Amino acid sequence: MPKEFSRTRRVGEQIQRELAQLIQLEVNDPRLGMVTVSGVDVSKDLAVAKIFISSLNDDDNVKQTISILTNAAGFLRRELGKRMTTRTVPELRFVYDETTLRGNKLASLIDQAIASDKNRSED
């Protein structure tokens, strides 16, 4: 039976907290915009961390945002090493999180369906 709070989960949560602060305060790139760290998946051997990023920018700027963060990964990893007490810091891989975009699309579809049902009931 696995533990309720595994080590990889705790490390992922700490990386998420620290990266959110580092990206907001330390990465000085005006092209970055508003970026949110929505989740972190850490491999079992703590070698790789997949960082899920959501952004308020347009979809066109997603590739640019990911490339900016990928270029800053060495700096971010070094700063994480200073803030964390683990022996090694995982390699950071940034991935765009599309769940908020899909959620907004589904919400608009639901709103459209409700509006069309109201129009049908009025006729």
Backbone as XML, in Angstrom:
<?xml version="1.0"?>
<chain id="A" units="angstrom">
  <residue number="1" name="MET">
    <atom name="N" x="0.839" y="-1.180" z="0.000"/>
    <atom name="CA" x="0.000" y="0.000" z="0.000"/>
    <atom name="C" x="0.888" y="1.248" z="0.000"/>
  </residue>
  <residue number="2" name="PRO">
    <atom name="N" x="0.744" y="2.138" z="-1.019"/>
    <atom name="CA" x="1.615" y="3.312" z="-1.087"/>
    <atom name="C" x="1.284" y="4.319" z="0.002"/>
  </residue>
  <residue number="3" name="LYS">
    <atom name="N" x="2.285" y="5.115" z="0.315"/>
    <atom name="CA" x="2.096" y="6.160" z="1.304"/>
    <atom name="C" x="1.164" y="7.223" z="0.743"/>
  </residue>
  <residue number="4" name="GLU">
    <atom name="N" x="0.467" y="7.900" z="1.629"/>
    <atom name="CA" x="-0.465" y="8.934" z="1.196"/>
    <atom name="C" x="0.274" y="10.124" z="0.595"/>
  </residue>
  <residue number="5" name="PHE">
    <atom name="N" x="1.386" y="10.496" z="1.172"/>
    <atom name="CA" x="2.186" y="11.597" z="0.669"/>
    <atom name="C" x="3.566" y="11.070" z="0.305"/>
  </residue>
  <residue number="6" name="SER">
    <atom name="N" x="3.739" y="10.725" z="-0.951"/>
    <atom name="CA" x="5.015" y="10.171" z="-1.377"/>
    <atom name="C" x="6.061" y="11.280" z="-1.473"/>
  </residue>
  <residue number="7" name="ARG">
    <atom name="N" x="7.298" y="10.864" z="-1.517"/>
    <atom name="CA" x="8.385" y="11.834" z="-1.575"/>
    <atom name="C" x="8.341" y="12.618" z="-2.882"/>
  </residue>
  <residue number="8" name="THR">
    <atom name="N" x="8.043" y="11.947" z="-3.984"/>
    <atom name="CA" x="7.989" y="12.642" z="-5.264"/>
    <atom name="C" x="6.899" y="13.704" z="-5.267"/>
  </residue>
  <residue number="9" name="ARG">
    <atom name="N" x="5.803" y="13.422" z="-4.615"/>
    <atom name="CA" x="4.714" y="14.407" z="-4.544"/>
    <atom name="C" x="5.135" y="15.622" z="-3.711"/>
  </residue>
  <residue number="10" name="ARG">
    <atom name="N" x="5.787" y="15.376" z="-2.580"/>
    <atom name="CA" x="6.247" y="16.482" z="-1.733"/>
    <atom name="C" x="7.282" y="17.327" z="-2.446"/>
  </residue>
  <residue number="11" name="VAL">
    <atom name="N" x="8.217" y="16.675" z="-3.132"/>
    <atom name="CA" x="9.240" y="17.408" z="-3.871"/>
    <atom name="C" x="8.582" y="18.211" z="-4.986"/>
  </residue>
  <residue number="12" name="GLY">
    <atom name="N" x="7.614" y="17.619" z="-5.676"/>
    <atom name="CA" x="6.896" y="18.326" z="-6.739"/>
    <atom name="C" x="6.172" y="19.550" z="-6.227"/>
  </residue>
  <residue number="13" name="GLU">
    <atom name="N" x="5.542" y="19.437" z="-5.074"/>
    <atom name="CA" x="4.837" y="20.579" z="-4.496"/>
    <atom name="C" x="5.807" y="21.687" z="-4.101"/>
  </residue>
  <residue number="14" name="GLN">
    <atom name="N" x="6.961" y="21.303" z="-3.567"/>
    <atom name="CA" x="7.954" y="22.307" z="-3.200"/>
    <atom name="C" x="8.514" y="22.987" z="-4.445"/>
  </residue>
  <residue number="15" name="ILE">
    <atom name="N" x="8.782" y="22.213" z="-5.492"/>
    <atom name="CA" x="9.268" y="22.792" z="-6.748"/>
    <atom name="C" x="8.240" y="23.750" z="-7.309"/>
  </residue>
  <residue number="16" name="GLN">
    <atom name="N" x="6.971" y="23.382" z="-7.245"/>
    <atom name="CA" x="5.904" y="24.249" z="-7.759"/>
    <atom name="C" x="5.881" y="25.583" z="-7.015"/>
  </residue>
  <residue number="17" name="ARG">
    <atom name="N" x="5.949" y="25.545" z="-5.697"/>
    <atom name="CA" x="5.938" y="26.778" z="-4.909"/>
    <atom name="C" x="7.147" y="27.655" z="-5.224"/>
  </residue>
  <residue number="18" name="GLU">
    <atom name="N" x="8.316" y="27.034" z="-5.245"/>
    <atom name="CA" x="9.537" y="27.798" z="-5.467"/>
    <atom name="C" x="9.603" y="28.360" z="-6.887"/>
  </residue>
  <residue number="19" name="LEU">
    <atom name="N" x="9.222" y="27.561" z="-7.881"/>
    <atom name="CA" x="9.268" y="28.039" z="-9.262"/>
    <atom name="C" x="8.273" y="29.168" z="-9.503"/>
  </residue>
  <residue number="20" name="ALA">
    <atom name="N" x="7.121" y="29.109" z="-8.876"/>
    <atom name="CA" x="6.146" y="30.187" z="-9.033"/>
    <atom name="C" x="6.749" y="31.513" z="-8.576"/>
  </residue>
  <residue number="21" name="GLN">
    <atom name="N" x="7.448" y="31.493" z="-7.454"/>
    <atom name="CA" x="8.094" y="32.708" z="-6.963"/>
    <atom name="C" x="9.247" y="33.121" z="-7.856"/>
  </residue>
  <residue number="22" name="LEU">
    <atom name="N" x="10.071" y="32.161" z="-8.263"/>
    <atom name="CA" x="11.239" y="32.484" z="-9.081"/>
    <atom name="C" x="10.841" y="33.068" z="-10.434"/>
  </residue>
  <residue number="23" name="ILE">
    <atom name="N" x="9.845" y="32.478" z="-11.070"/>
    <atom name="CA" x="9.430" y="32.976" z="-12.385"/>
    <atom name="C" x="8.858" y="34.376" z="-12.256"/>
  </residue>
  <residue number="24" name="GLN">
    <atom name="N" x="8.090" y="34.598" z="-11.219"/>
    <atom name="CA" x="7.465" y="35.903" z="-11.032"/>
    <atom name="C" x="8.486" y="36.983" z="-10.685"/>
  </residue>
  <residue number="25" name="LEU">
    <atom name="N" x="9.445" y="36.656" z="-9.824"/>
    <atom name="CA" x="10.344" y="37.679" z="-9.298"/>
    <atom name="C" x="11.712" y="37.737" z="-9.961"/>
  </residue>
  <residue number="26" name="GLU">
    <atom name="N" x="12.228" y="36.623" z="-10.445"/>
    <atom name="CA" x="13.617" y="36.579" z="-10.891"/>
    <atom name="C" x="13.795" y="36.549" z="-12.408"/>
  </residue>
  <residue number="27" name="VAL">
    <atom name="N" x="12.845" y="35.985" z="-13.137"/>
    <atom name="CA" x="12.994" y="35.914" z="-14.591"/>
    <atom name="C" x="12.524" y="37.240" z="-15.163"/>
  </residue>
  <residue number="28" name="ASN">
    <atom name="N" x="13.473" y="38.019" z="-15.651"/>
    <atom name="CA" x="13.173" y="39.359" z="-16.143"/>
    <atom name="C" x="13.141" y="39.356" z="-17.665"/>
  </residue>
  <residue number="29" name="ASP">
    <atom name="N" x="12.040" y="38.886" z="-18.211"/>
    <atom name="CA" x="11.860" y="38.891" z="-19.653"/>
    <atom name="C" x="10.486" y="39.484" z="-19.936"/>
  </residue>
  <residue number="30" name="PRO">
    <atom name="N" x="10.425" y="40.646" z="-20.582"/>
    <atom name="CA" x="9.126" y="41.291" z="-20.800"/>
    <atom name="C" x="8.201" y="40.500" z="-21.715"/>
  </residue>
  <residue number="31" name="ARG">
    <atom name="N" x="8.740" y="39.581" z="-22.507"/>
    <atom name="CA" x="7.898" y="38.770" z="-23.389"/>
    <atom name="C" x="7.163" y="37.684" z="-22.640"/>
  </residue>
  <residue number="32" name="LEU">
    <atom name="N" x="7.544" y="37.420" z="-21.406"/>
    <atom name="CA" x="6.995" y="36.288" z="-20.662"/>
    <atom name="C" x="5.540" y="36.485" z="-20.284"/>
  </residue>
  <residue number="33" name="GLY">
    <atom name="N" x="5.150" y="37.641" z="-19.816"/>
    <atom name="CA" x="3.759" y="37.873" z="-19.442"/>
    <atom name="C" x="3.375" y="37.159" z="-18.159"/>
  </residue>
  <residue number="34" name="MET">
    <atom name="N" x="2.081" y="36.925" z="-18.008"/>
    <atom name="CA" x="1.555" y="36.270" z="-16.813"/>
    <atom name="C" x="1.621" y="34.750" z="-16.987"/>
  </residue>
  <residue number="35" name="VAL">
    <atom name="N" x="2.469" y="34.118" z="-16.194"/>
    <atom name="CA" x="2.665" y="32.674" z="-16.269"/>
    <atom name="C" x="2.341" y="32.068" z="-14.916"/>
  </residue>
  <residue number="36" name="THR">
    <atom name="N" x="1.626" y="30.951" z="-14.946"/>
    <atom name="CA" x="1.266" y="30.246" z="-13.728"/>
    <atom name="C" x="1.806" y="28.830" z="-13.798"/>
  </residue>
  <residue number="37" name="VAL">
    <atom name="N" x="2.404" y="28.372" z="-12.723"/>
    <atom name="CA" x="2.842" y="26.978" z="-12.621"/>
    <atom name="C" x="1.642" y="26.200" z="-12.094"/>
  </residue>
  <residue number="38" name="SER">
    <atom name="N" x="1.000" y="25.449" z="-12.998"/>
    <atom name="CA" x="-0.235" y="24.774" z="-12.610"/>
    <atom name="C" x="-0.004" y="23.388" z="-12.032"/>
  </residue>
  <residue number="39" name="GLY">
    <atom name="N" x="1.164" y="22.828" z="-12.249"/>
    <atom name="CA" x="1.446" y="21.514" z="-11.690"/>
    <atom name="C" x="2.860" y="21.076" z="-11.978"/>
  </residue>
  <residue number="40" name="VAL">
    <atom name="N" x="3.318" y="20.087" z="-11.193"/>
    <atom name="CA" x="4.659" y="19.533" z="-11.376"/>
    <atom name="C" x="4.571" y="18.029" z="-11.187"/>
  </residue>
  <residue number="41" name="ASP">
    <atom name="N" x="5.081" y="17.287" z="-12.170"/>
    <atom name="CA" x="5.212" y="15.836" z="-12.053"/>
    <atom name="C" x="6.685" y="15.507" z="-11.985"/>
  </residue>
  <residue number="42" name="VAL">
    <atom name="N" x="7.082" y="14.830" z="-10.908"/>
    <atom name="CA" x="8.478" y="14.467" z="-10.719"/>
    <atom name="C" x="8.605" y="12.961" z="-10.912"/>
  </residue>
  <residue number="43" name="SER">
    <atom name="N" x="9.642" y="12.546" z="-11.656"/>
    <atom name="CA" x="9.856" y="11.119" z="-11.866"/>
    <atom name="C" x="10.223" y="10.452" z="-10.539"/>
  </residue>
  <residue number="44" name="LYS">
    <atom name="N" x="10.062" y="9.126" z="-10.492"/>
    <atom name="CA" x="10.306" y="8.403" z="-9.242"/>
    <atom name="C" x="11.745" y="8.511" z="-8.756"/>
  </residue>
  <residue number="45" name="ASP">
    <atom name="N" x="12.700" y="8.626" z="-9.713"/>
    <atom name="CA" x="14.095" y="8.743" z="-9.308"/>
    <atom name="C" x="14.522" y="10.191" z="-9.095"/>
  </residue>
  <residue number="46" name="LEU">
    <atom name="N" x="13.581" y="11.124" z="-9.150"/>
    <atom name="CA" x="13.802" y="12.553" z="-8.922"/>
    <atom name="C" x="14.805" y="13.157" z="-9.909"/>
  </residue>
  <residue number="47" name="ALA">
    <atom name="N" x="14.895" y="12.576" z="-11.108"/>
    <atom name="CA" x="15.841" y="13.074" z="-12.101"/>
    <atom name="C" x="15.216" y="14.106" z="-13.024"/>
  </residue>
  <residue number="48" name="VAL">
    <atom name="N" x="13.918" y="13.994" z="-13.272"/>
    <atom name="CA" x="13.242" y="14.867" z="-14.230"/>
    <atom name="C" x="11.954" y="15.385" z="-13.603"/>
  </residue>
  <residue number="49" name="ALA">
    <atom name="N" x="11.713" y="16.677" z="-13.773"/>
    <atom name="CA" x="10.459" y="17.289" z="-13.319"/>
    <atom name="C" x="9.777" y="17.900" z="-14.531"/>
  </residue>
  <residue number="50" name="LYS">
    <atom name="N" x="8.543" y="17.490" z="-14.778"/>
    <atom name="CA" x="7.757" y="18.058" z="-15.862"/>
    <atom name="C" x="6.904" y="19.173" z="-15.257"/>
  </residue>
  <residue number="51" name="ILE">
    <atom name="N" x="7.157" y="20.402" z="-15.704"/>
    <atom name="CA" x="6.505" y="21.585" z="-15.157"/>
    <atom name="C" x="5.370" y="21.988" z="-16.099"/>
  </residue>
  <residue number="52" name="PHE">
    <atom name="N" x="4.148" y="22.001" z="-15.595"/>
    <atom name="CA" x="2.992" y="22.390" z="-16.395"/>
    <atom name="C" x="2.735" y="23.875" z="-16.206"/>
  </residue>
  <residue number="53" name="ILE">
    <atom name="N" x="2.731" y="24.602" z="-17.320"/>
    <atom name="CA" x="2.616" y="26.050" z="-17.325"/>
    <atom name="C" x="1.321" y="26.453" z="-18.003"/>
  </residue>
  <residue number="54" name="SER">
    <atom name="N" x="0.603" y="27.373" z="-17.400"/>
    <atom name="CA" x="-0.540" y="27.993" z="-18.068"/>
    <atom name="C" x="-0.262" y="29.492" z="-18.143"/>
  </residue>
  <residue number="55" name="SER">
    <atom name="N" x="-0.777" y="30.103" z="-19.193"/>
    <atom name="CA" x="-0.453" y="31.494" z="-19.447"/>
    <atom name="C" x="-1.701" y="32.249" z="-19.856"/>
  </residue>
  <residue number="56" name="LEU">
    <atom name="N" x="-1.723" y="33.528" z="-19.537"/>
    <atom name="CA" x="-2.828" y="34.379" z="-19.957"/>
    <atom name="C" x="-2.579" y="34.977" z="-21.327"/>
  </residue>
  <residue number="57" name="ASN">
    <atom name="N" x="-1.412" y="34.686" z="-21.905"/>
    <atom name="CA" x="-1.087" y="35.186" z="-23.233"/>
    <atom name="C" x="-1.905" y="34.467" z="-24.292"/>
  </residue>
  <residue number="58" name="ASP">
    <atom name="N" x="-1.829" y="34.956" z="-25.519"/>
    <atom name="CA" x="-2.490" y="34.302" z="-26.639"/>
    <atom name="C" x="-1.864" y="32.941" z="-26.879"/>
  </residue>
  <residue number="59" name="ASP">
    <atom name="N" x="-2.593" y="32.102" z="-27.624"/>
    <atom name="CA" x="-2.060" y="30.784" z="-27.956"/>
    <atom name="C" x="-0.837" y="30.881" z="-28.846"/>
  </residue>
  <residue number="60" name="ASP">
    <atom name="N" x="-0.715" y="31.969" z="-29.601"/>
    <atom name="CA" x="0.451" y="32.148" z="-30.479"/>
    <atom name="C" x="1.725" y="32.301" z="-29.674"/>
  </residue>
  <residue number="61" name="ASN">
    <atom name="N" x="1.636" y="32.863" z="-28.484"/>
    <atom name="CA" x="2.812" y="33.119" z="-27.660"/>
    <atom name="C" x="3.194" y="31.942" z="-26.773"/>
  </residue>
  <residue number="62" name="VAL">
    <atom name="N" x="2.465" y="30.843" z="-26.859"/>
    <atom name="CA" x="2.748" y="29.704" z="-25.996"/>
    <atom name="C" x="4.131" y="29.132" z="-26.301"/>
  </residue>
  <residue number="63" name="LYS">
    <atom name="N" x="4.443" y="28.968" z="-27.578"/>
    <atom name="CA" x="5.751" y="28.430" z="-27.950"/>
    <atom name="C" x="6.871" y="29.351" z="-27.481"/>
  </residue>
  <residue number="64" name="GLN">
    <atom name="N" x="6.645" y="30.645" z="-27.584"/>
    <atom name="CA" x="7.640" y="31.609" z="-27.138"/>
    <atom name="C" x="7.822" y="31.534" z="-25.619"/>
  </residue>
  <residue number="65" name="THR">
    <atom name="N" x="6.729" y="31.414" z="-24.885"/>
    <atom name="CA" x="6.790" y="31.309" z="-23.431"/>
    <atom name="C" x="7.554" y="30.064" z="-23.011"/>
  </residue>
  <residue number="66" name="ILE">
    <atom name="N" x="7.257" y="28.930" z="-23.656"/>
    <atom name="CA" x="7.945" y="27.684" z="-23.328"/>
    <atom name="C" x="9.433" y="27.795" z="-23.655"/>
  </residue>
  <residue number="67" name="SER">
    <atom name="N" x="9.766" y="28.426" z="-24.786"/>
    <atom name="CA" x="11.183" y="28.557" z="-25.141"/>
    <atom name="C" x="11.916" y="29.483" z="-24.171"/>
  </residue>
  <residue number="68" name="ILE">
    <atom name="N" x="11.266" y="30.546" z="-23.725"/>
    <atom name="CA" x="11.887" y="31.443" z="-22.739"/>
    <atom name="C" x="12.184" y="30.690" z="-21.451"/>
  </residue>
  <residue number="69" name="LEU">
    <atom name="N" x="11.204" y="29.913" z="-20.988"/>
    <atom name="CA" x="11.398" y="29.164" z="-19.744"/>
    <atom name="C" x="12.424" y="28.048" z="-19.922"/>
  </residue>
  <residue number="70" name="THR">
    <atom name="N" x="12.445" y="27.431" z="-21.083"/>
    <atom name="CA" x="13.440" y="26.389" z="-21.346"/>
    <atom name="C" x="14.845" y="26.980" z="-21.350"/>
  </residue>
  <residue number="71" name="ASN">
    <atom name="N" x="14.984" y="28.171" z="-21.926"/>
    <atom name="CA" x="16.295" y="28.834" z="-21.913"/>
    <atom name="C" x="16.701" y="29.249" z="-20.505"/>
  </residue>
  <residue number="72" name="ALA">
    <atom name="N" x="15.740" y="29.547" z="-19.661"/>
    <atom name="CA" x="16.031" y="29.940" z="-18.276"/>
    <atom name="C" x="16.089" y="28.750" z="-17.332"/>
  </residue>
  <residue number="73" name="ALA">
    <atom name="N" x="15.951" y="27.528" z="-17.853"/>
    <atom name="CA" x="15.894" y="26.336" z="-16.999"/>
    <atom name="C" x="17.162" y="26.155" z="-16.171"/>
  </residue>
  <residue number="74" name="GLY">
    <atom name="N" x="18.320" y="26.444" z="-16.734"/>
    <atom name="CA" x="19.565" y="26.314" z="-15.970"/>
    <atom name="C" x="19.606" y="27.258" z="-14.789"/>
  </residue>
  <residue number="75" name="PHE">
    <atom name="N" x="19.227" y="28.503" z="-15.026"/>
    <atom name="CA" x="19.168" y="29.489" z="-13.951"/>
    <atom name="C" x="18.153" y="29.069" z="-12.887"/>
  </residue>
  <residue number="76" name="LEU">
    <atom name="N" x="16.966" y="28.639" z="-13.336"/>
    <atom name="CA" x="15.918" y="28.242" z="-12.393"/>
    <atom name="C" x="16.341" y="27.018" z="-11.587"/>
  </residue>
  <residue number="77" name="ARG">
    <atom name="N" x="17.017" y="26.087" z="-12.234"/>
    <atom name="CA" x="17.473" y="24.888" z="-11.536"/>
    <atom name="C" x="18.520" y="25.241" z="-10.482"/>
  </residue>
  <residue number="78" name="ARG">
    <atom name="N" x="19.429" y="26.146" z="-10.830"/>
    <atom name="CA" x="20.448" y="26.580" z="-9.867"/>
    <atom name="C" x="19.803" y="27.261" z="-8.666"/>
  </residue>
  <residue number="79" name="GLU">
    <atom name="N" x="18.830" y="28.129" z="-8.918"/>
    <atom name="CA" x="18.139" y="28.810" z="-7.819"/>
    <atom name="C" x="17.326" y="27.830" z="-6.977"/>
  </residue>
  <residue number="80" name="LEU">
    <atom name="N" x="16.730" y="26.822" z="-7.618"/>
    <atom name="CA" x="16.027" y="25.787" z="-6.852"/>
    <atom name="C" x="16.998" y="25.040" z="-5.950"/>
  </residue>
  <residue number="81" name="GLY">
    <atom name="N" x="18.186" y="24.782" z="-6.458"/>
    <atom name="CA" x="19.202" y="24.094" z="-5.657"/>
    <atom name="C" x="19.580" y="24.864" z="-4.414"/>
  </residue>
  <residue number="82" name="LYS">
    <atom name="N" x="19.568" y="26.189" z="-4.504"/>
    <atom name="CA" x="19.870" y="27.018" z="-3.340"/>
    <atom name="C" x="18.737" y="26.994" z="-2.324"/>
  </residue>
  <residue number="83" name="ARG">
    <atom name="N" x="17.505" y="26.848" z="-2.796"/>
    <atom name="CA" x="16.343" y="26.937" z="-1.911"/>
    <atom name="C" x="15.879" y="25.593" z="-1.360"/>
  </residue>
  <residue number="84" name="MET">
    <atom name="N" x="16.214" y="24.501" z="-2.043"/>
    <atom name="CA" x="15.739" y="23.175" z="-1.624"/>
    <atom name="C" x="16.832" y="22.437" z="-0.867"/>
  </residue>
  <residue number="85" name="THR">
    <atom name="N" x="16.416" y="21.475" z="-0.064"/>
    <atom name="CA" x="17.366" y="20.727" z="0.747"/>
    <atom name="C" x="17.654" y="19.340" z="0.175"/>
  </residue>
  <residue number="86" name="THR">
    <atom name="N" x="17.209" y="19.072" z="-1.047"/>
    <atom name="CA" x="17.478" y="17.769" z="-1.649"/>
    <atom name="C" x="18.918" y="17.714" z="-2.157"/>
  </residue>
  <residue number="87" name="ARG">
    <atom name="N" x="19.416" y="16.507" z="-2.303"/>
    <atom name="CA" x="20.795" y="16.325" z="-2.762"/>
    <atom name="C" x="20.949" y="16.772" z="-4.207"/>
  </residue>
  <residue number="88" name="THR">
    <atom name="N" x="20.006" y="16.417" z="-5.046"/>
    <atom name="CA" x="20.041" y="16.826" z="-6.451"/>
    <atom name="C" x="18.739" y="17.541" z="-6.797"/>
  </residue>
  <residue number="89" name="VAL">
    <atom name="N" x="18.798" y="18.359" z="-7.813"/>
    <atom name="CA" x="17.617" y="19.070" z="-8.308"/>
    <atom name="C" x="17.272" y="18.463" z="-9.665"/>
  </residue>
  <residue number="90" name="PRO">
    <atom name="N" x="16.020" y="18.110" z="-9.880"/>
    <atom name="CA" x="15.653" y="17.478" z="-11.144"/>
    <atom name="C" x="15.852" y="18.396" z="-12.349"/>
  </residue>
  <residue number="91" name="GLU">
    <atom name="N" x="16.023" y="17.774" z="-13.504"/>
    <atom name="CA" x="16.052" y="18.515" z="-14.762"/>
    <atom name="C" x="14.650" y="19.060" z="-15.007"/>
  </residue>
  <residue number="92" name="LEU">
    <atom name="N" x="14.559" y="20.310" z="-15.429"/>
    <atom name="CA" x="13.261" y="20.956" z="-15.613"/>
    <atom name="C" x="12.840" y="20.897" z="-17.070"/>
  </residue>
  <residue number="93" name="ARG">
    <atom name="N" x="11.647" y="20.367" z="-17.313"/>
    <atom name="CA" x="11.067" y="20.326" z="-18.653"/>
    <atom name="C" x="9.711" y="21.017" z="-18.587"/>
  </residue>
  <residue number="94" name="PHE">
    <atom name="N" x="9.549" y="22.039" z="-19.408"/>
    <atom name="CA" x="8.341" y="22.847" z="-19.370"/>
    <atom name="C" x="7.361" y="22.388" z="-20.442"/>
  </residue>
  <residue number="95" name="VAL">
    <atom name="N" x="6.085" y="22.268" z="-20.032"/>
    <atom name="CA" x="5.005" y="21.823" z="-20.911"/>
    <atom name="C" x="3.835" y="22.760" z="-20.721"/>
  </residue>
  <residue number="96" name="TYR">
    <atom name="N" x="3.175" y="23.117" z="-21.829"/>
    <atom name="CA" x="2.002" y="23.985" z="-21.735"/>
    <atom name="C" x="0.812" y="23.175" z="-21.249"/>
  </residue>
  <residue number="97" name="ASP">
    <atom name="N" x="0.117" y="23.679" z="-20.256"/>
    <atom name="CA" x="-1.052" y="23.026" z="-19.680"/>
    <atom name="C" x="-2.303" y="23.574" z="-20.359"/>
  </residue>
  <residue number="98" name="GLU">
    <atom name="N" x="-2.992" y="22.742" z="-21.106"/>
    <atom name="CA" x="-4.152" y="23.177" z="-21.876"/>
    <atom name="C" x="-5.476" y="22.991" z="-21.139"/>
  </residue>
  <residue number="99" name="THR">
    <atom name="N" x="-5.449" y="22.595" z="-19.885"/>
    <atom name="CA" x="-6.700" y="22.317" z="-19.185"/>
    <atom name="C" x="-7.560" y="23.563" z="-19.004"/>
  </residue>
  <residue number="100" name="THR">
    <atom name="N" x="-6.955" y="24.714" z="-18.751"/>
    <atom name="CA" x="-7.757" y="25.929" z="-18.585"/>
    <atom name="C" x="-8.379" y="26.347" z="-19.910"/>
  </residue>
  <residue number="101" name="LEU">
    <atom name="N" x="-7.628" y="26.185" z="-20.991"/>
    <atom name="CA" x="-8.155" y="26.507" z="-22.315"/>
    <atom name="C" x="-9.317" y="25.592" z="-22.669"/>
  </residue>
  <residue number="102" name="ARG">
    <atom name="N" x="-9.158" y="24.286" z="-22.414"/>
    <atom name="CA" x="-10.246" y="23.341" z="-22.681"/>
    <atom name="C" x="-11.437" y="23.602" z="-21.775"/>
  </residue>
  <residue number="103" name="GLY">
    <atom name="N" x="-11.197" y="23.961" z="-20.540"/>
    <atom name="CA" x="-12.282" y="24.279" z="-19.617"/>
    <atom name="C" x="-13.087" y="25.481" z="-20.078"/>
  </residue>
  <residue number="104" name="ASN">
    <atom name="N" x="-12.394" y="26.506" z="-20.559"/>
    <atom name="CA" x="-13.085" y="27.691" z="-21.072"/>
    <atom name="C" x="-13.914" y="27.355" z="-22.303"/>
  </residue>
  <residue number="105" name="LYS">
    <atom name="N" x="-13.394" y="26.507" z="-23.181"/>
    <atom name="CA" x="-14.143" y="26.102" z="-24.370"/>
    <atom name="C" x="-15.392" y="25.318" z="-23.981"/>
  </residue>
  <residue number="106" name="LEU">
    <atom name="N" x="-15.247" y="24.406" z="-23.030"/>
    <atom name="CA" x="-16.405" y="23.626" z="-22.583"/>
    <atom name="C" x="-17.448" y="24.517" z="-21.918"/>
  </residue>
  <residue number="107" name="ALA">
    <atom name="N" x="-17.004" y="25.485" z="-21.134"/>
    <atom name="CA" x="-17.946" y="26.399" z="-20.484"/>
    <atom name="C" x="-18.714" y="27.214" z="-21.515"/>
  </residue>
  <residue number="108" name="SER">
    <atom name="N" x="-18.032" y="27.657" z="-22.575"/>
    <atom name="CA" x="-18.729" y="28.421" z="-23.605"/>
    <atom name="C" x="-19.709" y="27.541" z="-24.373"/>
  </residue>
  <residue number="109" name="LEU">
    <atom name="N" x="-19.356" y="26.278" z="-24.605"/>
    <atom name="CA" x="-20.284" y="25.360" z="-25.269"/>
    <atom name="C" x="-21.523" y="25.102" z="-24.421"/>
  </residue>
  <residue number="110" name="ILE">
    <atom name="N" x="-21.327" y="24.974" z="-23.122"/>
    <atom name="CA" x="-22.462" y="24.767" z="-22.216"/>
    <atom name="C" x="-23.360" y="26.001" z="-22.210"/>
  </residue>
  <residue number="111" name="ASP">
    <atom name="N" x="-22.750" y="27.177" z="-22.174"/>
    <atom name="CA" x="-23.534" y="28.417" z="-22.212"/>
    <atom name="C" x="-24.330" y="28.531" z="-23.507"/>
  </residue>
  <residue number="112" name="GLN">
    <atom name="N" x="-23.724" y="28.139" z="-24.627"/>
    <atom name="CA" x="-24.423" y="28.173" z="-25.910"/>
    <atom name="C" x="-25.595" y="27.199" z="-25.923"/>
  </residue>
  <residue number="113" name="ALA">
    <atom name="N" x="-25.390" y="26.013" z="-25.348"/>
    <atom name="CA" x="-26.462" y="25.017" z="-25.301"/>
    <atom name="C" x="-27.618" y="25.504" z="-24.437"/>
  </residue>
  <residue number="114" name="ILE">
    <atom name="N" x="-27.323" y="26.132" z="-23.326"/>
    <atom name="CA" x="-28.370" y="26.657" z="-22.449"/>
    <atom name="C" x="-29.132" y="27.772" z="-23.149"/>
  </residue>
  <residue number="115" name="ALA">
    <atom name="N" x="-28.412" y="28.646" z="-23.845"/>
    <atom name="CA" x="-29.075" y="29.749" z="-24.565"/>
    <atom name="C" x="-29.955" y="29.211" z="-25.679"/>
  </residue>
  <residue number="116" name="SER">
    <atom name="N" x="-29.513" y="28.188" z="-26.396"/>
    <atom name="CA" x="-30.335" y="27.638" z="-27.465"/>
    <atom name="C" x="-31.569" y="26.916" z="-26.905"/>
  </residue>
  <residue number="117" name="ASP">
    <atom name="N" x="-31.434" y="26.272" z="-25.740"/>
    <atom name="CA" x="-32.599" y="25.650" z="-25.100"/>
    <atom name="C" x="-33.610" y="26.689" z="-24.667"/>
  </residue>
  <residue number="118" name="LYS">
    <atom name="N" x="-33.169" y="27.823" z="-24.167"/>
    <atom name="CA" x="-34.083" y="28.897" z="-23.774"/>
    <atom name="C" x="-34.805" y="29.455" z="-24.982"/>
  </residue>
  <residue number="119" name="ASN">
    <atom name="N" x="-34.082" y="29.597" z="-26.079"/>
    <atom name="CA" x="-34.703" y="30.114" z="-27.304"/>
    <atom name="C" x="-35.749" y="29.151" z="-27.835"/>
  </residue>
  <residue number="120" name="ARG">
    <atom name="N" x="-35.507" y="27.864" z="-27.766"/>
    <atom name="CA" x="-36.472" y="26.867" z="-28.214"/>
    <atom name="C" x="-37.707" y="26.822" z="-27.336"/>
  </residue>
  <residue number="121" name="SER">
    <atom name="N" x="-37.508" y="26.990" z="-26.033"/>
    <atom name="CA" x="-38.653" y="26.933" z="-25.130"/>
    <atom name="C" x="-39.532" y="28.182" z="-25.249"/>
  </residue>
  <residue number="122" name="GLU">
    <atom name="N" x="-38.944" y="29.290" z="-25.646"/>
    <atom name="CA" x="-39.712" y="30.512" z="-25.825"/>
    <atom name="C" x="-40.543" y="30.454" z="-27.113"/>
  </residue>
  <residue number="123" name="ASP">
    <atom name="N" x="-40.074" y="29.707" z="-28.123"/>
    <atom name="CA" x="-40.809" y="29.629" z="-29.407"/>
    <atom name="C" x="-41.969" y="28.717" z="-29.353"/>
  </residue>
</chain>
